[in-house]
Amino acid sequence: MKIALDPYMLRKVPLLSLPRVVADLGYHHIELSPRDDFLPFFLHPRASSADVAAFKGALAEAEVSVASVLPLYKWSGPDEDERQAAVRYWKRAIEITVDLGVDVMNSEFNGRPEAAPASEAQFWRSMEELLPIFEREGVRLVLEPHPDDFVEDGIAGVNLVKAINSPLVTFLYCAPHTFHQGGDLAAVIRHAGPLLTQLHLADSFDHRGSSGLRYIVNPPGSTVRVHQHLDIGQGEVDWNLFFRTLAEVGFDGTATVCVFAWEERAEESCRFNLDQVNQYVAKHLM
């Protein structure tokens, strides 16, 4: 299993210094998440060919690789102009990924839960344009249901990935979203089986609670989705069950530490979570 770091808490570190910082924290792999000077959230990529070449050199010097590139675009939104723009952004992001020598990208379904049928239709329009490019370039696309996407449930997300029916499109299980995916992490992991190629690792509380009032959000009836990306052990994800089930299905993909809650102690958090993952891997997967 490849253990990577999502360096979002380190996004103020200059891009060319990032690989050395990541290496010093004990990681050998990065999941390159959005940052303003490279792949911003929901906007066209900013990286030039020179930027990509320089970053690639910094990675090699630090002996760190990019395990996956993570762009986030509104490619399933009900607004057609936004969808078309997102497809253009995706095409440039794929070019950048290929130029980095990376063959995996991961992202979210996006779209709107209150307009799920329309959003799914937009998703398929985008896939019709983009899937041939992924296949031509040999880049795997790994997708996850995210809170507030047009599909949020884990089983439904796996089924949608299956429906794409491409060996290059697989499933990502995000542990801190467990309680928005139905709450039964073992069932989702087993249902995904060999389609599961990537993980996001962080902890979260079960927002539902026994009464549905674990969190109270005003005004009543708000559709806000509440979750955290905490250090492993700070929430209510059952980590022993999680790693036991990974062993059961023979998982051997990329596991990315994606804790976002502790920017004031980011380096300590990154080191702590790497140690926690290694302990669970040694206990259940070796």
Buried (B, 14 or more C-beta within 10 A) or exposed (E): EBBBBBBBBBBEBEBBEBBBBBBEBEBBBBBBBBBEEBBBEBBEBBBEEEBBEBBBEBBEEBEBBBBBBBBBBBBBBBEEEBBBBBBEBBEBBBBBBBBBEBBBBBBBBBBBBEBBEBBBBBBEBBBEBBBEBBBEBEBBBBBBBBBBBBBBBBBBBBBBBEEBEBEBBBBBBBBBBBBBBBEBBBBBBBBBEEBBBBBBBBBBBBBEEEEEEBEEEEEEEEEEBBBBBBBBEBBBBEBEBBBBBBEEBEBEBBBBBBBBBBEEEBEEBBBBBBEBBEEBBEEBBE
